[in-house]
Amino acid sequence: MESLLQAFVTAFRLLTSFDADLVEIVLLSLRVSLMAVFLAALVGLPLGGWLAIARFPGRRIVIATLNAMMGLPPVVVGLIVYLLLSRAGPLGWLGWLFTPTAMVVAQFLLIMPLVAALSRQALEDLFEEYDALFRSLRVGTLGVVQTLLYEGRHRLLTTLLAGYGRAIAEVGAVIIVGGNIAHVTRVMTTAIALETSKGDLPLALGLGIVLLFISLLLNALAALGQTRASETVTP
Amino acid sequence: MTSILPLELRGVGFAVNGNELLADIDLRFEAVDRTMIVGPNGAGKSLLLRIAHGLLSPTAGEVQWHGPRASDPSALGTQAMVFERPVLLRRSAQANVEYALRCVGCDREVVTEKARAALAQTGLLSVAERHAFVLSSGERQRLALARAWALEPEVLFLDEPTSALDPSATRVVEEIIEAIANAGTRVIMITHDLAQAKRLGDEVVFMNRGRVLERAPVDRFFDAPTSQEAAAFIKGELLW
C-alpha cells in the first residue's frame, strides 16, 4: 500500500514537472495516432460516402465485411504489418519496420474500417433524406458524396474521434511493428506495458493518467459532437 | 426564350412487384395554364409527379419533353420540384438556395445575388443567415420555394406544398406560387385542398386508383364533373 501511494506521488511529480521522457512519449503517441486518423479519414470518409450511395452486386457483403473489420484484433493487424514490412517481406525494402511510420500504418489499418463503416451508416441515413433533392437538382455522384460529407460533418467528427480513441489506446499492433524502442517508437501504451512489467510503476501510472485523461477528453468531445448532430437532425 | 415544353406522358405506367400503381397515363402539358392534380390518397398523384420530373423512371410508356430546348444539355434547372415536406440542407437559409444554384451551374459571381433575390421575393431575407432547421414550418416551405424559384425553372412541380401548414402560412405560400406562375413558370401542382385548386388552378387533372379519369378547366370540373368518381370526390364522399 505504501509503495502504491509512493508511486502515485512520483507519478504526479512527473506530470507536473513535465518530465522530458514522459512528454516525449506522450507527444509521439499523439503524433502517430493523429497521422493514422488523418490517413484513415482521407480513405475512410470517401469510401464510406461512396458505399452509402453506390448500388452494386455484393454491396451488402462489402458492408458486412467492413463492419466486421471494425473489431480487428490489434495484435493480428500488428502481425500482418510486421510480416509485410519485415526484411523478407514484400515491403521490406521500405525500411519502415520499428519506425513510427510502421506504427502509423498499423493504426491506419486498424481504424480505417471503423471510420468507413461508421461514416457509411451515418451518410446512408442522410442519403435517404436527400435522395429526391439530389435527383431533382441532377447532382452527380461526386457532388452527392461531397454534400453528404459536409451535411454529416458533426457525426463524422464523432466517428473520427472514435477512431482516434481506438488508435491511441491500442497496444498490440504498435508494440509488434514499433518494437517499443526508447526515444524512437515508445508510445504511452507500450511504455505502460513495459514499465509495469519492469516494476517502474510511477512512469506507468503517470502515462496511464495522461492516457485516461485523453480518452475522457475524446469521449467528451464525441458526446458534444453527438449533441450537435442530434440538434440538426430532421426537424 | 426557347422552351423545353410541351411535356408529354405517353402510356405511362408504374408497377411494383406486379401491383399497378399507375396505368395508361396519357397527358400533354403545354406551356400555358396552371394544372392542379387532385384525387384521393393512393391515387398515384405523387408518383405521377415524380415520374414527370424524372425522379423515377416509369415501368411502362415514356416521358418526353418536346420543346426545342429539351435536348440541350445546358437545360439544367429548367424544371424544379417542391416536396410536401421540404428537404433542406443543414446550413443557413441562404446557403440552401446557393447550393441549388451551384448545382445547376450558375455563375459564381451571381450566386449570392440570385439567392438573396429569391429570399427577398419569398420574404425570407431577414432570416437568410439562420440555420434552415430552426425556421418554422411555413418558413421552411417558403425556403424550398425560394430555392426552386431561384433556378428560374420553366416548369415547377409542387407536391402538396401546403398540406402541413396552418392557414396563414398556406396563404403566404399560395401567394408565392401565384407570383412564380405570373413570372412565367409553368406550375403543375398536387393538392388535397379543393378550394386551393380553385384559387390557383386553370385546369384540373383528376386521378383515382392510378388512372387519370378527368381533365377539365377548373370551373367546368367543379360545376359539372363528367365522371362519377370526380363528382363524389368533390362532394367529399369516399371513393372505393
Boltz contact constraints between the chains, C-beta under 6 A:
constraints:
  - contact:
      token1: [A, 132]
      token2: [B, 55]
      max_distance: 6.0
  - contact:
      token1: [A, 133]
      token2: [B, 87]
      max_distance: 6.0
  - contact:
      token1: [A, 135]
      token2: [B, 55]
      max_distance: 6.0
  - contact:
      token1: [A, 136]
      token2: [B, 81]
      max_distance: 6.0
  - contact:
      token1: [A, 137]
      token2: [B, 100]
      max_distance: 6.0
  - contact:
      token1: [A, 137]
      token2: [B, 103]
      max_distance: 6.0
  - contact:
      token1: [A, 139]
      token2: [B, 103]
      max_distance: 6.0
  - contact:
      token1: [A, 151]
      token2: [B, 89]
      max_distance: 6.0
  - contact:
      token1: [A, 151]
      token2: [B, 90]
      max_distance: 6.0
  - contact:
      token1: [A, 232]
      token2: [B, 90]
      max_distance: 6.0
  - contact:
      token1: [A, 232]
      token2: [B, 133]
      max_distance: 6.0
  - contact:
      token1: [A, 235]
      token2: [B, 133]
      max_distance: 6.0
